[in-house]
C-alpha cells in the first residue's frame, strides 16, 4: 500500500511541477496547436502536456517498482518510450497514419512478446473459452491497437480523455491492489498514471491551458491496454480471491466510452469509403457540442455514464458475459440515438476575414510557431 501511495505522490508532484514549465517553454518558443475549422478550441494552445504526464508516470513507476522481482515490467516502460517518441513526433510534425500504425504495432509487440500480456481465453463470451495460439495473438494485437487509438481519438475536448483515463486507471488499480499481493506492481502502474492525469487535469479543464496531445493520449491508451488485458486474464481465473466470471464484460465496460465511440466512428468512415484514421467531427463529444453543451458538461456526463455502467455491470458480473456486453452496446447506441434526435441549440455564426489563410497555415503541421504576422492576420 505504501508503494501505491508513494507512486501517486511522486507522479502527481512531478506532473504538477512539469506542466507549467512546459507551458512557459511553449510560449517562449511559440509552439502552439493552431485552431482550424475542425478543432473545437479558438485560441492557440500547446499540445505538449503529454511531456508532463509521461515524466510523472515514468518517475512514479521507476522509484516504486521492484524490477528485479518483476522483470516483465521493464518491457512496459520500453513500450511506453516507443509510444512517447511516436506521439511527440506526431505533436510536433504530422506523421502519416502508416508510420503511426507501425509504431503502435512495435509497442504492441514489446507488450505481448516480452511483457507476456496476451488474451488467452474469452471466458465464455460468445460461448468461447480457450483460444488457439494464433487467434489469441491476433486478437491481442487488435485489442492493444484499438485501445491505444481509442484514447487518442476521444481526446477532442477539454478534460475528457484525461478524466476517462483517470476513471479507468483508478478502477483497475483498485482491483489489482485488493485481489492479490503479486499484482501490486500493476496497481502501482495504474495509480502512477492516475496521479499524473489528476495533476494534468488541473491545467486541462475548460478553459484549458494545455492539451495532452498524442504524446499523452497514446500513453494513456497503451497503459490501459496493458491493464485491461491483465484484468481480463486475472479476474477470470480461479486462482484469485475475488473472481469475476464475466471479466471481459467488466473490462470492456471500464473502457466503454472510448472503445465504443472509436468503433462507431471507424464504422462510419469505412461505410463512407474513407480511411478509419481520417479526421472528422462524428465523435460523441462533437455531437454533444453541436447540441450546445459545454466542455465541462460533456466531460462530466460521459464520465458519469461510464462510471454508472461499470457499477451496473459489476453488480451483474455473475450473469452471462455475452448478455452483459450486448447490453452495454445497446445502452451506448441508445444514448447516441437520443443525442441525434435532440434539438440543437441556436448558434450564431460570424464571418471573419482571413479564415482561408489561417486554414492554409495549419495544414503545414500540427504544431505551429505563432509569429507576430500570424497574430496580426488572426486579429484582422
C-alpha positions in Angstrom: 0.0 0.0 0.0 2.9 2.3 0.8 4.3 1.8 -2.7 0.9 2.8 -4.2 0.6 6.0 -2.1 4.2 6.9 -2.9 3.7 6.4 -6.7 0.6 8.7 -6.6 2.5 11.4 -4.7 5.6 11.2 -7.0 3.6 11.1 -10.2 1.2 13.9 -9.2 4.0 16.2 -7.9 6.3 15.8 -11.0 3.5 16.3 -13.4 2.1 19.3 -11.4 5.5 20.9 -11.5 6.3 20.0 -15.1 3.2 21.3 -16.8 3.8 25.0 -16.0 7.3 24.6 -17.2 6.1 23.1 -20.5 3.6 25.9 -20.9 6.3 28.5 -20.4 8.7 26.9 -22.8 5.9 26.6 -25.4 5.1 30.3 -25.0 8.8 31.3 -25.3 9.3 29.1 -28.4 5.8 30.0 -29.8 4.8 26.3 -30.2 1.1 26.1 -30.3 -1.7 24.0 -31.8 -3.5 26.4 -34.1 -7.3 26.4 -34.3 -9.0 25.5 -37.6 -12.4 24.6 -38.9 -12.3 21.0 -37.4 -10.9 21.8 -34.0 -13.0 23.0 -31.1 -10.6 25.4 -29.5 -10.5 29.0 -30.7 -7.1 30.2 -29.4 -3.5 28.8 -29.8 -2.8 26.2 -27.1 0.3 24.0 -26.7 -0.4 20.2 -27.2 2.7 19.1 -25.3 1.0 18.2 -22.0 2.0 14.6 -22.6 5.5 15.5 -21.7 4.4 16.2 -18.1 2.2 13.1 -18.0 5.0 10.9 -19.2 7.5 12.4 -16.8 5.2 11.9 -13.8 4.2 8.4 -14.8 7.7 7.1 -15.5 9.2 8.6 -12.3 6.3 7.2 -10.3 7.0 3.8 -11.6 10.8 3.8 -11.6 11.0 5.0 -8.0 8.5 2.5 -6.6 8.6 -0.7 -8.7 11.0 -3.5 -8.0 12.1 -4.5 -11.4 14.4 -7.2 -10.1 11.4 -9.1 -8.8 9.0 -8.4 -11.7 11.2 -8.4 -14.9 8.2 -8.0 -17.3 7.6 -4.5 -16.0 10.7 -3.1 -17.7 9.2 -4.0 -21.1 6.1 -2.0 -20.3 8.3 1.1 -19.7 10.1 0.3 -23.0 6.8 0.2 -24.9 5.8 3.5 -23.2 9.1 5.0 -24.5 8.2 3.9 -28.1 4.8 5.4 -27.8 6.2 8.6 -26.2 8.6 9.4 -29.0 5.9 8.4 -31.6 3.4 10.8 -30.0 5.9 13.6 -29.6 6.9 13.5 -33.2 3.2 13.5 -34.2 2.6 16.5 -31.9 5.4 18.5 -33.5 5.2 17.3 -37.1 2.3 15.4 -38.7 3.3 11.8 -39.4 1.4 9.5 -41.8 -1.1 7.0 -40.4 1.1 4.2 -41.7 4.1 5.3 -39.7 1.9 5.8 -36.7 0.4 2.4 -37.1 3.9 0.8 -37.4 5.0 2.4 -34.1 1.9 1.1 -32.4 2.5 -2.4 -33.7 6.1 -2.2 -32.3 4.8 -1.2 -28.9 2.2 -4.0 -29.0 4.9 -6.4 -29.9 7.0 -5.5 -26.9 4.0 -5.7 -24.6 2.9 -9.1 -25.9 6.1 -10.9 -26.8 8.3 -9.6 -23.9 5.8 -8.4 -21.4 3.6 -11.6 -21.6 0.4 -9.7 -22.0 -1.9 -11.9 -24.1 -5.7 -12.7 -24.2 -5.7 -16.5 -23.9 -9.4 -17.0 -23.1 -12.7 -15.3 -23.8 -14.2 -16.6 -20.6 -17.5 -17.6 -22.2 -18.1 -14.6 -24.4 -20.0 -15.9 -27.5 -19.5 -19.4 -25.9 -15.8 -19.3 -26.4 -13.2 -20.1 -23.7 -9.6 -21.1 -24.5 -8.3 -19.6 -27.8 -5.9 -21.1 -30.3 -2.4 -19.5 -30.1 -2.5 -17.8 -33.4 -6.0 -16.4 -32.9 -5.0 -15.3 -29.4 -2.1 -13.3 -30.7 -4.1 -11.7 -33.5 -6.9 -10.7 -31.1 -4.4 -9.3 -28.6 -2.7 -7.2 -31.2 -6.1 -5.9 -32.4 -7.2 -5.2 -28.8 -4.0 -3.3 -27.9 -4.0 -1.1 -31.0 -7.7 -0.4 -30.7 -7.4 0.7 -27.1 -4.4 2.9 -27.8 -6.3 4.6 -30.6 -9.5 4.9 -28.6 -7.9 7.3 -26.1 -6.2 9.2 -28.9 -9.5 9.7 -30.8 -11.6 10.6 -27.7 -9.2 13.4 -26.9 -11.3 16.1 -28.6 -12.4 18.4 -25.8 -11.0 19.8 -22.6 -10.7 17.3 -19.8 -12.4 14.3 -21.5 -9.6 11.9 -22.3 -7.8 12.7 -19.0 -11.0 12.1 -17.0 -11.8 8.8 -18.7 -8.2 7.7 -18.3 -8.3 8.7 -14.6 -11.5 6.7 -14.1 -10.2 3.5 -15.8 -6.8 3.6 -14.1 -8.3 4.0 -10.6 -10.7 1.2 -11.2 -8.0 -1.2 -12.5 -5.6 -0.1 -9.8 -8.2 -0.7 -7.0 -8.9 -4.2 -8.2 -5.2 -5.2 -8.5 -4.5 -3.6 -5.1 -7.1 -5.7 -3.3 -7.1 -9.0 -5.1 -3.5 -10.4 -4.9 -0.2 -9.2 -3.4 1.6 -10.4 -6.6 -0.4 -7.9 -8.6 0.8 -4.9 -6.6 3.1 -3.7 -9.5 0.1 -3.4 -11.8 -1.6 -1.3 -9.1 1.4 0.9 -8.9 1.4 1.3 -12.7 -2.3 2.2 -12.7 -2.1 4.7 -9.8 1.1 6.3 -11.2 -0.9 7.1 -14.3 -3.8 8.2 -12.2 -1.6 10.6 -10.2 -0.2 12.1 -13.4 -3.6 12.6 -15.0 -5.0 14.1 -11.9 -2.3 16.8 -11.9 -2.7 17.3 -15.7 -6.4 17.8 -15.4 -5.9 20.9 -13.1 -4.5 22.6 -16.2 -6.7 20.9 -18.8 -10.3 21.6 -17.7 -12.1 24.3 -19.6 -10.6 26.8 -20.3 -7.6 24.6 -21.0 -4.1 26.0 -20.7 -2.6 22.9 -22.3 -3.6 19.8 -24.2 -2.2 16.3 -23.6 -1.6 15.8 -27.4 -0.8 12.5 -29.0 2.1 12.1 -26.6 -0.3 11.9 -23.7 -3.3 10.2 -25.2 -1.3 7.4 -26.8 0.5 6.8 -23.5 -2.9 6.6 -21.6 -4.2 4.2 -24.2 -1.0 2.0 -24.0 -1.2 1.7 -20.2 -4.9 1.0 -20.3 -4.4 -1.7 -22.9 -1.9 -3.5 -20.6 -4.2 -3.1 -17.6 -7.4 -4.3 -19.3 -5.8 -7.4 -20.7 -4.2 -8.2 -17.4 -7.5 -7.6 -15.7 -9.4 -10.0 -18.0 -6.9 -12.7 -17.5 -6.6 -12.4 -13.7 -10.2 -11.6 -12.8 -11.4 -14.6 -14.9 -9.1 -17.1 -13.4 -9.9 -19.4 -10.5 -6.7 -18.6 -8.6 -7.7 -15.2 -7.3 -9.5 -14.3 -4.1 -12.1 -12.2 -5.9 -13.1 -13.9 -9.2 -15.2 -12.1 -11.8 -16.5 -14.8 -14.2 -17.6 -12.2 -16.8 -14.3 -10.4 -16.7 -14.3 -9.5 -20.4 -17.6 -7.7 -19.9 -16.4 -5.7 -16.9 -13.1 -4.9 -18.6 -14.9 -3.8 -21.7 -17.3 -1.6 -19.7 -14.4 0.2 -17.9 -13.3 1.4 -21.3 -16.8 1.7 -22.7 -16.9 5.3 -23.9 -13.6 5.5 -25.7 -13.9 2.0 -27.2 -17.4 2.1 -28.5 -17.1 5.7 -29.8 -13.9 4.6 -31.7 -15.6 1.5 -33.2 -18.7 3.6 -34.1 -16.6 6.3 -35.8 -14.4 3.7 -37.6 -17.5 2.1 -38.9 -18.9 5.4 -40.2 -15.6 6.2 -42.0 -15.4 2.7 -43.6 -19.0 2.9 -44.8 -18.1 6.2 -46.5 -15.1 4.6 -48.1 -12.6 6.6 -46.1 -9.6 5.6 -44.0 -10.6 4.7 -40.4 -7.9 7.2 -39.3 -9.1 10.1 -41.4 -10.3 13.1 -39.2 -13.9 14.2 -38.9 -16.5 15.5 -36.5 -18.5 12.4 -35.8 -17.3 11.7 -32.3 -19.8 11.7 -29.4 -18.3 14.8 -28.0 -18.7 16.6 -31.3 -22.4 15.6 -31.4 -22.9 17.0 -27.9 -21.0 20.2 -28.7 -23.3 20.7 -31.7 -26.3 20.4 -29.3 -24.9 23.3 -27.2 -23.3 21.5 -24.3 -20.1 22.9 -22.8 -16.8 21.0 -22.5 -17.3 20.6 -18.7 -20.9 19.3 -19.1 -19.9 16.8 -21.8 -16.9 15.5 -19.7 -19.0 15.1 -16.5 -21.9 13.5 -18.4 -19.7 10.9 -20.3 -17.6 10.1 -17.2 -20.8 9.7 -15.1 -22.4 7.4 -17.8 -19.2 5.3 -17.9 -19.0 5.0 -14.1 -22.7 4.1 -13.8 -22.3 1.3 -16.4 -19.2 0.0 -14.6 -21.2 -0.2 -11.4 -24.2 -1.9 -13.1 -22.1 -4.5 -15.0 -20.1 -5.2 -11.9 -23.3 -5.9 -9.9 -24.3 -8.3 -12.7 -20.9 -9.9 -13.0 -22.4 -13.4 -12.4 -24.6 -13.1 -15.5 -23.7 -14.3 -19.0 -20.7 -12.4 -20.4 -22.3 -12.1 -23.9 -25.5 -10.7 -22.4 -23.6 -8.1 -20.5 -21.6 -6.9 -23.4 -24.6 -6.7 -25.7 -26.4 -4.7 -23.0 -23.5 -2.2 -22.9 -23.7 -1.9 -26.7 -27.4 -1.3 -26.5 -27.2 1.4 -23.8 -24.4 3.2 -25.6 -26.1 3.3 -29.0 -29.4 4.2 -27.5 -27.7 7.2 -26.0 -26.3 8.0 -29.4 -29.7 7.8 -30.9 -31.1 10.2 -28.2 -28.3 12.7 -28.9 -29.0 12.6 -32.6 -32.7 13.4 -32.1 -32.1 16.2 -29.5 -32.9 19.7 -30.7 -29.7 21.6 -31.4 -29.1 24.8 -29.5 -29.3 28.0 -31.6 -25.9 29.3 -32.7 -24.7 32.5 -34.2 -22.1 32.5 -36.9 -19.9 35.5 -37.6 -18.0 35.7 -40.9 -14.3 36.6 -40.4 -11.7 37.6 -42.9 -8.5 35.6 -43.2 -10.1 32.3 -42.4 -8.7 30.6 -45.5 -5.3 32.0 -44.8 -5.4 30.6 -41.3 -6.6 27.2 -42.6 -3.7 27.1 -45.1 -1.2 27.8 -42.3 -2.5 24.9 -40.2 -2.0 22.4 -43.0 1.7 22.6 -42.7 2.0 21.0 -39.2 0.0 20.3 -36.1 2.4 22.4 -34.0 3.0 25.9 -35.3 5.1 28.8 -34.3 2.8 31.7 -33.5 4.6 34.7 -35.1 3.6 38.3 -34.9 2.4 38.1 -38.5 0.2 35.2 -37.7 -1.3 37.1 -34.8 -2.0 40.1 -36.9 -3.7 38.0 -39.6 -6.0 36.4 -37.0 -6.9 39.8 -35.5 -7.7 41.4 -38.9 
